[in-house]
């Protein structure tokens, strides 16, 4: 669709609602996939960021981070934290979709 459509009858309104619901579903599915990717990879991305930055600047810092990476408790805490962040994002985006669907389409003219 390019631009606004003028809805002149109930049938065209129903078609437009169906199209918009389909788009919303696809967007929500895409966001769910991205949040899942974040949940699965955020811990390693976080550590790669820390290790990548610290190893080039300080061998001592790289050694400390290396020891932390090997600690299972630290790894578990990082996974829990990133999981909670991803869950928060999921709930927040789900809440946005719910509010938009409750609003009934806005009504811009």
Buried (B, 14 or more C-beta within 10 A) or exposed (E): EEEEEEEEEEEEEEEBEEEBEEEEEEEBEEBEEEBEEBBEEBBEEEBEEBBEEBBEEEEEBBEEBEEBBEEEEEBEEBEEEBBEBBEEBBEEBBEEBEEEEEEEEEEEE
